[in-house]
Amino acid sequence: MKKYIFMLSFLSCSLVAVPTEAKDACTSVLCMAGMLQGTGEVDECSSAIKDYFSIVKFDFGSISLNKTFKARGKFLNQCSSAGTWPDEINTVYGMMIL
């Protein structure tokens, strides 16, 4: 019986997806705000910007710009200290696909 419980718990743990690196919304907001102000992409910000643009949602096999826009906005809004920057960033870049 213990063997089956162990196997069941092992299988259930192996089915849970754990991200290898957590995306930091505040870093993305900071870097994207710099882009929005015209400074361009800074080398230190490349991964934070990729985190933002890697959020792409699909609908029936094709890219859904509306769902992508909402998901990116939700990601940026995780940074509670960002003020109005998430909305401004998402208005400009939310539907952009790289």
VMD Tcl script that builds the backbone (N, CA, C; Angstrom):
set m [mol new atoms 294]
animate dup $m
set s [atomselect $m all]
$s set {name element resname resid chain x y z} {
  {N N MET 1 A 0.821 -1.195 0.000}
  {CA C MET 1 A 0.000 0.000 0.000}
  {C C MET 1 A 0.869 1.266 0.000}
  {N N LYS 2 A 1.913 1.259 0.828}
  {CA C LYS 2 A 2.810 2.411 0.875}
  {C C LYS 2 A 3.466 2.643 -0.480}
  {N N LYS 3 A 3.743 1.557 -1.179}
  {CA C LYS 3 A 4.367 1.655 -2.490}
  {C C LYS 3 A 3.453 2.396 -3.468}
  {N N TYR 4 A 2.174 2.091 -3.421}
  {CA C TYR 4 A 1.219 2.744 -4.315}
  {C C TYR 4 A 1.023 4.219 -3.967}
  {N N ILE 5 A 1.015 4.525 -2.693}
  {CA C ILE 5 A 0.884 5.921 -2.266}
  {C C ILE 5 A 2.100 6.712 -2.711}
  {N N PHE 6 A 3.288 6.135 -2.574}
  {CA C PHE 6 A 4.503 6.791 -3.017}
  {C C PHE 6 A 4.472 7.028 -4.525}
  {N N MET 7 A 4.062 6.007 -5.279}
  {CA C MET 7 A 3.998 6.135 -6.738}
  {C C MET 7 A 2.995 7.210 -7.139}
  {N N LEU 8 A 1.853 7.241 -6.484}
  {CA C LEU 8 A 0.819 8.223 -6.789}
  {C C LEU 8 A 1.299 9.637 -6.474}
  {N N SER 9 A 1.949 9.817 -5.334}
  {CA C SER 9 A 2.458 11.146 -4.986}
  {C C SER 9 A 3.588 11.562 -5.919}
  {N N PHE 10 A 4.433 10.635 -6.321}
  {CA C PHE 10 A 5.509 10.945 -7.258}
  {C C PHE 10 A 4.945 11.377 -8.612}
  {N N LEU 11 A 3.959 10.647 -9.101}
  {CA C LEU 11 A 3.348 10.988 -10.385}
  {C C LEU 11 A 2.650 12.337 -10.333}
  {N N SER 12 A 1.960 12.620 -9.257}
  {CA C SER 12 A 1.261 13.905 -9.165}
  {C C SER 12 A 2.253 15.062 -9.080}
  {N N CYS 13 A 3.374 14.871 -8.423}
  {CA C CYS 13 A 4.389 15.927 -8.351}
  {C C CYS 13 A 5.082 16.120 -9.695}
  {N N SER 14 A 5.250 15.066 -10.438}
  {CA C SER 14 A 5.935 15.189 -11.722}
  {C C SER 14 A 5.054 15.839 -12.779}
  {N N LEU 15 A 3.750 15.888 -12.559}
  {CA C LEU 15 A 2.844 16.513 -13.510}
  {C C LEU 15 A 2.747 18.019 -13.324}
  {N N VAL 16 A 3.228 18.523 -12.204}
  {CA C VAL 16 A 3.173 19.954 -11.929}
  {C C VAL 16 A 4.327 20.630 -12.655}
  {N N ALA 17 A 4.016 21.637 -13.452}
  {CA C ALA 17 A 5.051 22.365 -14.185}
  {C C ALA 17 A 5.606 23.472 -13.306}
  {N N VAL 18 A 6.897 23.476 -13.150}
  {CA C VAL 18 A 7.563 24.499 -12.357}
  {C C VAL 18 A 8.420 25.340 -13.286}
  {N N PRO 19 A 8.185 26.656 -13.332}
  {CA C PRO 19 A 9.008 27.479 -14.223}
  {C C PRO 19 A 10.451 27.489 -13.766}
  {N N THR 20 A 11.363 27.498 -14.719}
  {CA C THR 20 A 12.774 27.474 -14.371}
  {C C THR 20 A 13.246 28.838 -13.883}
  {N N GLU 21 A 12.621 29.883 -14.354}
  {CA C GLU 21 A 12.999 31.219 -13.941}
  {C C GLU 21 A 11.742 32.081 -13.905}
  {N N ALA 22 A 11.489 32.667 -12.759}
  {CA C ALA 22 A 10.284 33.485 -12.626}
  {C C ALA 22 A 10.482 34.820 -13.343}
  {N N LYS 23 A 9.448 35.246 -14.024}
  {CA C LYS 23 A 9.481 36.531 -14.711}
  {C C LYS 23 A 9.191 37.622 -13.696}
  {N N ASP 24 A 9.961 38.692 -13.739}
  {CA C ASP 24 A 9.778 39.808 -12.817}
  {C C ASP 24 A 9.076 40.941 -13.542}
  {N N ALA 25 A 7.834 41.188 -13.169}
  {CA C ALA 25 A 7.021 42.211 -13.825}
  {C C ALA 25 A 7.606 43.606 -13.627}
  {N N CYS 26 A 8.126 43.894 -12.444}
  {CA C CYS 26 A 8.651 45.235 -12.179}
  {C C CYS 26 A 9.889 45.540 -13.031}
  {N N THR 27 A 10.739 44.550 -13.239}
  {CA C THR 27 A 11.893 44.747 -14.102}
  {C C THR 27 A 11.434 44.992 -15.540}
  {N N SER 28 A 10.433 44.247 -15.970}
  {CA C SER 28 A 9.905 44.458 -17.317}
  {C C SER 28 A 9.303 45.844 -17.460}
  {N N VAL 29 A 8.574 46.311 -16.441}
  {CA C VAL 29 A 7.989 47.651 -16.487}
  {C C VAL 29 A 9.087 48.705 -16.580}
  {N N LEU 30 A 10.108 48.560 -15.778}
  {CA C LEU 30 A 11.204 49.527 -15.775}
  {C C LEU 30 A 11.886 49.588 -17.140}
  {N N CYS 31 A 12.191 48.432 -17.699}
  {CA C CYS 31 A 12.875 48.386 -18.993}
  {C C CYS 31 A 11.977 48.867 -20.128}
  {N N MET 32 A 10.726 48.467 -20.097}
  {CA C MET 32 A 9.789 48.871 -21.149}
  {C C MET 32 A 9.480 50.367 -21.055}
  {N N ALA 33 A 9.469 50.924 -19.853}
  {CA C ALA 33 A 9.256 52.369 -19.693}
  {C C ALA 33 A 10.414 53.135 -20.326}
  {N N GLY 34 A 11.615 52.606 -20.184}
  {CA C GLY 34 A 12.767 53.224 -20.838}
  {C C GLY 34 A 12.623 53.204 -22.351}
  {N N MET 35 A 12.143 52.094 -22.875}
  {CA C MET 35 A 11.912 52.003 -24.320}
  {C C MET 35 A 10.843 53.005 -24.750}
  {N N LEU 36 A 9.811 53.120 -23.940}
  {CA C LEU 36 A 8.703 54.019 -24.259}
  {C C LEU 36 A 9.161 55.471 -24.288}
  {N N GLN 37 A 10.150 55.802 -23.474}
  {CA C GLN 37 A 10.670 57.166 -23.421}
  {C C GLN 37 A 11.733 57.430 -24.479}
  {N N GLY 38 A 12.064 56.418 -25.271}
  {CA C GLY 38 A 12.972 56.631 -26.384}
  {C C GLY 38 A 14.413 56.256 -26.149}
  {N N THR 39 A 14.724 55.592 -25.044}
  {CA C THR 39 A 16.112 55.206 -24.797}
  {C C THR 39 A 16.505 53.946 -25.549}
  {N N GLY 40 A 15.538 53.260 -26.117}
  {CA C GLY 40 A 15.832 52.025 -26.837}
  {C C GLY 40 A 16.005 50.862 -25.884}
  {N N GLU 41 A 16.467 49.742 -26.420}
  {CA C GLU 41 A 16.664 48.547 -25.600}
  {C C GLU 41 A 18.076 48.541 -25.040}
  {N N VAL 42 A 18.186 48.520 -23.732}
  {CA C VAL 42 A 19.472 48.477 -23.046}
  {C C VAL 42 A 19.865 47.005 -22.878}
  {N N ASP 43 A 21.162 46.702 -22.972}
  {CA C ASP 43 A 21.638 45.322 -22.889}
  {C C ASP 43 A 21.133 44.594 -21.643}
  {N N GLU 44 A 21.123 45.282 -20.507}
  {CA C GLU 44 A 20.713 44.653 -19.253}
  {C C GLU 44 A 19.222 44.327 -19.241}
  {N N CYS 45 A 18.476 44.898 -20.160}
  {CA C CYS 45 A 17.029 44.727 -20.184}
  {C C CYS 45 A 16.547 43.685 -21.187}
  {N N SER 46 A 17.443 43.087 -21.929}
  {CA C SER 46 A 17.004 42.197 -23.006}
  {C C SER 46 A 16.135 41.049 -22.502}
  {N N SER 47 A 16.493 40.433 -21.369}
  {CA C SER 47 A 15.683 39.311 -20.880}
  {C C SER 47 A 14.333 39.783 -20.340}
  {N N ALA 48 A 14.297 40.952 -19.709}
  {CA C ALA 48 A 13.026 41.477 -19.195}
  {C C ALA 48 A 12.092 41.843 -20.334}
  {N N ILE 49 A 12.634 42.364 -21.413}
  {CA C ILE 49 A 11.820 42.713 -22.581}
  {C C ILE 49 A 11.342 41.436 -23.274}
  {N N LYS 50 A 12.201 40.431 -23.338}
  {CA C LYS 50 A 11.795 39.144 -23.922}
  {C C LYS 50 A 10.689 38.506 -23.096}
  {N N ASP 51 A 10.753 38.671 -21.763}
  {CA C ASP 51 A 9.687 38.139 -20.911}
  {C C ASP 51 A 8.336 38.707 -21.319}
  {N N TYR 52 A 8.306 39.991 -21.589}
  {CA C TYR 52 A 7.062 40.658 -21.979}
  {C C TYR 52 A 6.593 40.182 -23.352}
  {N N PHE 53 A 7.481 40.210 -24.322}
  {CA C PHE 53 A 7.096 39.849 -25.681}
  {C C PHE 53 A 6.901 38.346 -25.875}
  {N N SER 54 A 7.355 37.533 -24.922}
  {CA C SER 54 A 7.140 36.091 -25.031}
  {C C SER 54 A 5.708 35.705 -24.667}
  {N N ILE 55 A 4.962 36.628 -24.108}
  {CA C ILE 55 A 3.561 36.363 -23.782}
  {C C ILE 55 A 2.740 36.529 -25.056}
  {N N VAL 56 A 2.338 35.416 -25.621}
  {CA C VAL 56 A 1.544 35.399 -26.851}
  {C C VAL 56 A 0.431 34.377 -26.654}
  {N N LYS 57 A -0.792 34.790 -26.861}
  {CA C LYS 57 A -1.952 33.914 -26.695}
  {C C LYS 57 A -2.537 33.550 -28.052}
  {N N PHE 58 A -3.059 32.344 -28.117}
  {CA C PHE 58 A -3.618 31.827 -29.357}
  {C C PHE 58 A -5.107 31.540 -29.203}
  {N N ASP 59 A -5.804 31.593 -30.328}
  {CA C ASP 59 A -7.214 31.278 -30.372}
  {C C ASP 59 A -7.468 30.472 -31.640}
  {N N PHE 60 A -7.831 29.219 -31.492}
  {CA C PHE 60 A -8.074 28.325 -32.621}
  {C C PHE 60 A -6.855 28.217 -33.540}
  {N N GLY 61 A -5.669 28.147 -32.947}
  {CA C GLY 61 A -4.452 27.924 -33.712}
  {C C GLY 61 A -3.777 29.154 -34.275}
  {N N SER 62 A -4.388 30.317 -34.160}
  {CA C SER 62 A -3.737 31.534 -34.647}
  {C C SER 62 A -3.612 32.534 -33.497}
  {N N ILE 63 A -2.719 33.471 -33.654}
  {CA C ILE 63 A -2.456 34.447 -32.599}
  {C C ILE 63 A -3.690 35.313 -32.370}
  {N N SER 64 A -4.055 35.448 -31.110}
  {CA C SER 64 A -5.148 36.334 -30.727}
  {C C SER 64 A -4.543 37.610 -30.149}
  {N N LEU 65 A -4.616 38.694 -30.890}
  {CA C LEU 65 A -4.029 39.953 -30.422}
  {C C LEU 65 A -4.743 40.481 -29.188}
  {N N ASN 66 A -6.055 40.308 -29.104}
  {CA C ASN 66 A -6.791 40.783 -27.929}
  {C C ASN 66 A -6.396 40.018 -26.669}
  {N N LYS 67 A -6.296 38.690 -26.769}
  {CA C LYS 67 A -5.899 37.883 -25.611}
  {C C LYS 67 A -4.443 38.154 -25.231}
  {N N THR 68 A -3.596 38.367 -26.232}
  {CA C THR 68 A -2.199 38.695 -25.975}
  {C C THR 68 A -2.108 40.030 -25.243}
  {N N PHE 69 A -2.864 41.018 -25.714}
  {CA C PHE 69 A -2.892 42.341 -25.096}
  {C C PHE 69 A -3.316 42.246 -23.632}
  {N N LYS 70 A -4.365 41.491 -23.358}
  {CA C LYS 70 A -4.861 41.349 -21.982}
  {C C LYS 70 A -3.859 40.612 -21.095}
  {N N ALA 71 A -3.245 39.550 -21.616}
  {CA C ALA 71 A -2.284 38.771 -20.837}
  {C C ALA 71 A -1.035 39.592 -20.516}
  {N N ARG 72 A -0.571 40.376 -21.479}
  {CA C ARG 72 A 0.602 41.224 -21.233}
  {C C ARG 72 A 0.276 42.309 -20.212}
  {N N GLY 73 A -0.918 42.869 -20.313}
  {CA C GLY 73 A -1.333 43.872 -19.336}
  {C C GLY 73 A -1.437 43.289 -17.939}
  {N N LYS 74 A -1.975 42.082 -17.847}
  {CA C LYS 74 A -2.087 41.408 -16.551}
  {C C LYS 74 A -0.702 41.151 -15.960}
  {N N PHE 75 A 0.242 40.754 -16.808}
  {CA C PHE 75 A 1.614 40.527 -16.352}
  {C C PHE 75 A 2.229 41.806 -15.798}
  {N N LEU 76 A 2.133 42.915 -16.545}
  {CA C LEU 76 A 2.724 44.177 -16.095}
  {C C LEU 76 A 2.046 44.705 -14.840}
  {N N ASN 77 A 0.755 44.477 -14.699}
  {CA C ASN 77 A 0.022 44.962 -13.529}
  {C C ASN 77 A 0.359 44.205 -12.252}
  {N N GLN 78 A 1.164 43.157 -12.344}
  {CA C GLN 78 A 1.640 42.461 -11.149}
  {C C GLN 78 A 2.603 43.340 -10.357}
  {N N CYS 79 A 3.155 44.352 -11.010}
  {CA C CYS 79 A 4.049 45.297 -10.333}
  {C C CYS 79 A 3.184 46.409 -9.757}
  {N N SER 80 A 2.897 46.312 -8.478}
  {CA C SER 80 A 1.952 47.241 -7.845}
  {C C SER 80 A 2.509 48.653 -7.695}
  {N N SER 81 A 3.805 48.820 -7.757}
  {CA C SER 81 A 4.408 50.142 -7.548}
  {C C SER 81 A 4.672 50.879 -8.862}
  {N N ALA 82 A 4.121 50.386 -9.960}
  {CA C ALA 82 A 4.456 50.937 -11.279}
  {C C ALA 82 A 3.593 52.119 -11.696}
  {N N GLY 83 A 2.588 52.450 -10.935}
  {CA C GLY 83 A 1.723 53.575 -11.288}
  {C C GLY 83 A 0.965 53.309 -12.575}
  {N N THR 84 A 1.020 54.264 -13.496}
  {CA C THR 84 A 0.289 54.132 -14.760}
  {C C THR 84 A 1.149 53.543 -15.891}
  {N N TRP 85 A 2.398 53.234 -15.596}
  {CA C TRP 85 A 3.296 52.720 -16.626}
  {C C TRP 85 A 2.787 51.459 -17.315}
  {N N PRO 86 A 2.244 50.476 -16.583}
  {CA C PRO 86 A 1.779 49.269 -17.278}
  {C C PRO 86 A 0.756 49.559 -18.379}
  {N N ASP 87 A -0.190 50.444 -18.108}
  {CA C ASP 87 A -1.200 50.777 -19.119}
  {C C ASP 87 A -0.579 51.507 -20.310}
  {N N GLU 88 A 0.331 52.425 -20.036}
  {CA C GLU 88 A 0.983 53.166 -21.113}
  {C C GLU 88 A 1.827 52.243 -21.985}
  {N N ILE 89 A 2.569 51.345 -21.347}
  {CA C ILE 89 A 3.415 50.395 -22.076}
  {C C ILE 89 A 2.552 49.467 -22.920}
  {N N ASN 90 A 1.516 48.933 -22.295}
  {CA C ASN 90 A 0.677 47.971 -23.002}
  {C C ASN 90 A -0.105 48.609 -24.139}
  {N N THR 91 A -0.449 49.881 -24.013}
  {CA C THR 91 A -1.136 50.573 -25.097}
  {C C THR 91 A -0.271 50.628 -26.350}
  {N N VAL 92 A 1.027 50.836 -26.165}
  {CA C VAL 92 A 1.939 50.933 -27.306}
  {C C VAL 92 A 2.400 49.572 -27.801}
  {N N TYR 93 A 2.780 48.673 -26.886}
  {CA C TYR 93 A 3.413 47.416 -27.272}
  {C C TYR 93 A 2.531 46.187 -27.101}
  {N N GLY 94 A 1.347 46.317 -26.547}
  {CA C GLY 94 A 0.523 45.170 -26.192}
  {C C GLY 94 A 0.144 44.247 -27.316}
  {N N MET 95 A -0.058 44.783 -28.511}
  {CA C MET 95 A -0.454 43.936 -29.641}
  {C C MET 95 A 0.675 43.718 -30.636}
  {N N MET 96 A 1.884 44.131 -30.274}
  {CA C MET 96 A 3.033 43.980 -31.160}
  {C C MET 96 A 3.593 42.570 -31.060}
  {N N ILE 97 A 3.754 41.934 -32.179}
  {CA C ILE 97 A 4.322 40.586 -32.231}
  {C C ILE 97 A 5.700 40.686 -32.894}
  {N N LEU 98 A 6.708 40.186 -32.186}
  {CA C LEU 98 A 8.074 40.225 -32.727}
  {C C LEU 98 A 8.420 38.951 -33.441}
}
mol reanalyze $m
mol bondsrecalc $m
mol representation Tube
mol addrep $m
